[in-house]
């Protein structure tokens, strides 16, 4: 589950937050991780208590047209995330090959991970978990090494964690920190992964014990991911906050700026960064392949062989990614703009994972005695509303700055109206939410 918070998109958000806002957003990173933990715990809860994952439950809960729209939105979110993850891996391969391998070659190398995934899955999910543990350990070691090498200020780090600060010039970075926390496809994925352990949903004691241990496991995983994100943010805060490079730095040129700032040495920081970025990209692309199988199989009720499902879901992401790599290979600025568009694309899909999750985990017909209580419902809906409002701000800010012209504006307005209408449709209309908030008042 750590990988949901450690993909290349997250790392880019971390480094930009550190370079532009310094240590001031560390408190937000910490609380955003806590919010993400709550969502992941609810996802695990629904998988354990029902014995089915979220995409399967959505197929049964919603009419065909709504189910197909939800599936399409989940696939779009997955493709957007996968492009970022594969490009992140390709950038790392380019760094580690001293620039000899172009981005498109790195994309093809990364695409082969689906076959590694299939090979390991045949030997059981524990082998796959062991691979993830190795990749996360590699990330932790790489970024901890960078942290020790650059020696960020402990005093400023502690102040950044404990003292909430938010300036007008850092609002966009703050939105990015929170927006990176909830990845729609990972909400679907976690509800499926918990079923790798055999649990009888009919036995109350077994379900309660499983929920307890998954909560401990998830909390430990999120602590590791928080520490890695903390390392990256503080390294770039120490090196680039207040400098001319702060506004220019991104995933593409971060390694180059690190090398210019800190030089070589026995273990050059450029290659340490490249190793950590490669581990992040590889682990998240394998996760994306896994998530794609559950999303497609659950929503569409497909019964395909594993290799066929992996090939289909991987092709959805790899084909557009190769096009992106060829078109944007020589332009750092274009890749950064593309990354902004992909962040917006994923932000738009968040309601279509959170609203079904919170609706279903609150229903007694679905969860039985394991449905969440009124207090947890209020907290969960408050967190989901906050995340959606923050991402709504990101969308509004982006469209105001990027949407030009009457035709483009009209299309964007029509799309936005349909988008909001579907969100309103998904919100429970059985009166449960109004009763919930009246009891709170």
Secondary structure as UniProt FT lines:
FT   HELIX           2..5
FT   HELIX           8..21
FT   TURN            22..25
FT   HELIX           26..50
FT   HELIX           54..61
FT   HELIX           64..96
FT   TURN            97..99
FT   HELIX           103..111
FT   HELIX           113..121
FT   TURN            122..123
FT   HELIX           125..150
FT   HELIX           154..162
FT   HELIX           168..170
FT   HELIX           171..179
FT   TURN            180..181
FT   HELIX           184..193
FT   HELIX           194..196
FT   TURN            201..202
FT   HELIX           204..240
FT   TURN            241..242
FT   HELIX           244..247
FT   TURN            251..253
FT   HELIX           254..262
FT   HELIX           269..300
FT   HELIX           306..327
FT   TURN            329..330
FT   HELIX           332..349
FT   HELIX           351..361
FT   HELIX           364..367
FT   HELIX           368..370
FT   HELIX           374..402
FT   HELIX           406..426
FT   HELIX           432..440
//
